[in-house]
């Protein structure tokens, strides 16, 4: 079956679309990546989405218009990736506005903005969306959802294999080895903390909205990293909490950036960006200590294009082979869209797509809701 996967992450920079083919058993599918396309959001829409995600006041009428705009942008990306309409099914994550992990005595909730039935009509194909709700209803975090797809798509190696996504938020997948006493252990996965969220917000602020990100970490390279401050930040509650756990802009957004900048005092923007970049890498290095020790770290996501961030990762994750996921045939911008294409295929096959070992849910669930175009 050919499936379109559509993903827009925490950075809200646009939509990654992939067209993929899946055959064979659900747990060990044969797959082929046929096409990839990135469609950037218009600047005003990105500004609105980031603002709403930071708690900016928004009327219900404006929110409705934003939902329509997001849905239309998803359709544009889908058509650009699959212009001849070969896909039989679409898996669309939508745009996360707010994520609330479970807390003591209170279930979690997560809001991915999308008008699923509208997207199904625009594309003339069934659309699987709202992937997180079933896991949340079962007491899970609702995130991350990509780890079981990582195992199915990448397979296992001779030791624990780690997959790192450097999106707005950094998240990890740990895949058990193919042989040995730990081969029967489940996949692990969790959100580590900030990857690009604080960096992008700081770059916007320091450049007066002239820059949306620090290309290749060039700006940060001019500064000095405050290691003592990073060590203090690593002792904060989220980083001391073992998995399962998930997070987003709600915790690591504008307010968090302002607090960290105040702790940096009168440091220059160069030093601030350097320290925030080192912090993003240090978070991952520390979080790797929460699970089994992997032998390699495969890196995907927009942070792969930040040369300084990658250098910091290699420096702080000593003993690990750190290499791009691209070397295994999945581009850094393709991984999550491909995962949601697989999750949609699993939905169509009735295959449970979540893992309690990752989300903490009471049991695995078939993920997503399917909207079909009217005949």
N, C-alpha and C positions, 0 to 999 in steps of 0.2 A: 504494500500500500504506500502511495506517495502522500506525505503529510507536510504541510507548512507549519513551521514553528515561528512564533512572534514573541519577542522579548524586549521590554524596556525596563532598565534597572533603576537603582536608586539615584543615579546621576541625572536621570530624566533628560538625556541628551538626544534621544531618538529611538528608533525601532530597528533591532537586528532581526532580519528574516532569513530563514533557511528553508530550502526544499530538500526533503530527505525521503529515502525509500527504506521500508522495513519489511522483512520477511522472517520466517522461522519462529522458534519458540520465544515467548516474551522475555524470559530471563536472560537469554543469550541470543539476541536477535542478530541477523545479518543486516547490515545497514550500509547505505551509500549516501554521501552528501552530494546532491546534484547542483545546488546553487546557493549563494549567499548574497544578501544585499543589505546595506545600511541606509536608512532613511532618517536624516536628522529632523528633529522637531523644529518648527519655526521658533525664532528667538523669543517671541512674546509668549508662546505656549510653554516653553521651558521655564521662563521666568514665573509664570502663573503656577505651574506645578511645584516648583521648588518653594515658592512662597506659601502655597497651601500646605505643603508638607512641613513647613516651619510654624504652622499655626496662624498664618496671616488671615485676617477676616475675609470672608467671601460669601456673597449672597447665594441663596439657593438657585436663583436664575443664572448667575455666573457659573456656579458649579455644574449645572445642567449643560451649559454651553461648552465648558471644558471637557465634560464627559463625551459629548458629541465630537468635539475636535480630536480627542485622543483616539476615539473609535475610527474616525475618518483617516487619521494618520496611520493607524494599523492597516487599514485597507489599502492605502497607497503603497506602503511597504510590501504588502503581500502581492499586489499586482506587479510591482517592479521586480520582485524575486521570481514570480511565476506568471509571466505575461501571457502564456498560452493556456493557463488554467489546468495544468496537469494534476494538481493536488486534489485528492478525494476528501481530505479532512484538514482542519486547521486547529492548531493548539495555540491559544493566545493567553499570555500571562496577565495582560493589562498593566496599568500603571499604579504602583503602590503609592497611596496617599498617607497612610498611617498604619503602623503595626504595633499592636500591644501584646507582648508575650504573656503567657499565663503567670499569675501571681498567686500567693497564698490565698485560697478561698475564692479565687476569681479566674474564670476561664479566659483564654486569650481571644483576640479578635484581630482581623487584618482586612484592610480595604484596598482592593485593586480596582481602580477606576476603568470601566469598560461597559459598553452597551452590547452585550453578546448577541442578542437577536438582531440588532441593527447590523453588526459585522457579518453575520450569517447572510443577511439579505444583500449587503453590498458585494459580497464575494460569491454568493450563490452556492455556498457549500456549508456543511455542518461545521460549527465552531465549538470546541471544548474550551471552557474558561472557568473562572472561579475555582482554581485548583487548591486553594488553601483551606477552604471552609470545612471540608470533611474531617481533616486532621485536627483542626481547632476544636470541632465539636466533640472529638474523642479525647480531649484533654491535652493535645499536642501543641507544639510551638507553631505549627503551620509553616515552619521554615527551619533550615533550608530544605528544599524539595529536590534539588539536583543530585545529591549523593547516590541514591539508588540507580539513577540514570548513568552516572559516571561509571559505576561498576559494570552495568550492562553494556555500555558502549566501549569502554577501555579494556575491560578484563583485568586479570590479576597478573602479578609478577612474582619473582622469587622472595620478596619481602613485602612489608607494608608499603603501599603506594599512597602518597598524599597528593591531592589535587587542590590547588589554591586558586580562588577567583578573587582578583583585585578589581572589584567594581567600586561603587560608592562605599559599600561595606565589604570587608574581607571575610570570606568563608572557606572552610576546609572540608574536604572529604578524605577519609582514611579507608582504603580498601585492603582487606586482609590478604595474606599471601596465598599462592596457589597450592602450596604444600606445607607440611610441617604441623606442629601441634596447634597452631593458631588459625589454621585454615577454615575451621568451622565457626569462628567468631563473626559477628555481624559487622556490617559497614558502620562507621562512625561519621558524624558530620555536625558542624555547628558554625554559627557566626562568631568570628574572632573579635571584630570591632571595626574601627574606621580604616578604610584604605584610601579612597580618594575624596570622601565627603568633606573632611576638614581642609584638605589641601585645595580643593576646587573653590570652596567658600572663601578661604584666605586669599587665594589668587585674585578672585573677583574683587574682594574688598581692597586689597593693596593696589590693584591696577585701576580702581575706579570703574569697574565693570568693562574695562577694555579687553581683558583676557578672561577666558572661562576656565582655563587650566594651565598648569606650569608645564609647557611642552618639554619633554625629555628630562624634566627636573632641572632645567638650565638655570632658572632663577635661584632655586634652593642651593645649587652648587656654589653660589657666591657667598653662602653663609656658613656659620659654624653651628654644629649640633650641641645642644645642652644635654649631655648624658645624665647629669644628676636629676634634671627635671623629668626626663623620660622615665627614669627609675621610680620616681615618685608617682607619676601617672600610672605606671604599671601595677601599682598597689591599690588602685581604685576597685570598688566592689565588683563591677562587671568582669574585670579581668581576673579576679580571684574566684569567680563562680565557675564550677565545673559544668560541662555540658550535660544534658541538652540545654541550649540557650540560643536566642536569636535577638536581633536588634536592628536599628535603622536610624534615620534622621531624628527620630523622636528623642534618642539619647545622644547621638553624635551629630548634632546639627549646629545651627547658628549660635544658640545660647551656649553650647559646649565650647564652640570656637572662641567666643568672647571671654569665657572663663580662662581658657588656656592662654590666650593672648595677654590677659591681665597678669597671669602668673609669669609670663615671659618678661613683663615689665617694659622697660624702654628699649628692648632689643630691636634691631632693624628688621624690616620685612624679610631680608635675606636670611637672617638667623632664625626668624620665626618659621619660614618655610622649610629650612633645613631641619629644624627640630621636629616639625610635624611630619616630615618625610621619614626621618629616622624612627619616630614614634610608630608610624604605620607598619614599618618593617619589624620593629621590636615587639609589637603586639603579636604578630604572627609567630615569631620565634618563641615567645613565651607560651602561646596557646598550644603549640606543638607538644609541650610538656604535659598537657592534659590527657593525651591518648597514647597508644602504642607508638614506639619510635619508628618512623618510616625510613626507607633507604633512599627515596628520591622525592622531590617536590616538583610537580608539574604545574606551571603557572599560566593562567589565562586571565582575561579581563583587560580593561583599558589601562590598568596600572602597569601592564607589560611594556607599554610604550614610554614609561618614565624610567629613563636609564639610571638615575640616581636611586630610585626606589628599588630597582632590581639589584643594584650593587649593594645596597644596604641589606637586602634579604640574604644575598649570598654571604655577606660578612657575618650576619647575626645567626644564620642557620648553618654554622660550621658542621662538617661531617655529613651533610646532605648533598646529594646531587640536585642542583636547582636548574631546571631547564624548561623551555616553553612547551606548552601542551601541543603547539603546532607540530612538533617533531613526531607526534603520534597521529597526525592527520586531521586534527580539529583545530581550526584557527582560534586565536584568542578572543575574537568577537563572535564566534560561532557556537561556543560550548553551551550557553544557557538556552539559546533559541533551539538548538538541536535537542536539548534535554526536554523542552516543553513540547516539541514535536513527538518525541518518544512517549511522554506522559499522555498525550492525546491518543496515540496509537494504543497504549495500554488501556486507556479508558474504553476505547472501541472494542478491545479484546476482553474487557471485564477483568483485567489484571490489576491487582493491588499495587499502587505506585508509591506508597509511603512506607517508611521504616520506623517502627517505635524506637529502635536503637538510636535514631537520629533526632526525632522530634519529641520523644517522650510520650506519645499517644498510647492509649490503652491497647490499641490493635491497629494493624495495617488497614488501609482503605483504598477503594477505587477513587481516584481523585478527579474532580472537575464536574461541571454541568454542561450538557450538550444542547446548544441552540441550533435548530435546523431551519433552513429557508422555507418559506411557505410555498407550497406547490402552485 
